[in-house]
């Protein structure tokens, strides 16, 4: 039954996408863009409703509820802590960039001296 519900949800979704692109042809003329979007939106909602009744859908809903509970337990950093850690990261990025630049210049000079020789 689970596979049947998921298949039905996919069929509804595919029908909605088909209707979105082919509604003017099906209706025999001009159709409002709002109407084509409404067909797509209704099919997405209907497919989600059918999928939610399946075992997989129920498991996803339970997982989402558990995730919300865990998010409420989370201790988020304060504004000051966020700015401080962001500042530390930015300073470290600049320091590492300068270090890598210095290594690059040193290696370039060594290779340049080895290839062309020292003319002193």
ABEGO torsion letter per residue (X at the ends): XAAAAAAAAAAAAAAAAAAAAAAAAAAGEBBBAAAAAAAAAAAAAAAAAAAAABAAAAAAAAAAAAAAAAAAABBBBBAAAAAAAAAAAAAAAAAAAAAAAAAAAAAAAAAAAAAAEBAX
